Amino acid sequence: MANHKGDNAPADVTNFPDHYANIATKCVSGAPGYRAFVTTRDAAPVILPDPGCKG
């Protein structure tokens, strides 16, 4: 998207022991009330409601 800047703040990362997928999470920029979760495995991101995400 031209002229749109995303949120470059780091995600919160949880590292799991070997053989388990690590996860990263952060509030979705531009979508107040939602949090994204991604993993180091080949899986689609998951976006869930999170009232703690203010925007």
Summary of the structure (lengths in Angstrom):
residues: 55
radius of gyration: 12.7
end to end distance: 19.2
largest distance: 40.3
contacts: 97
relative contact order: 0.25
helix: 0%
strand: 33%
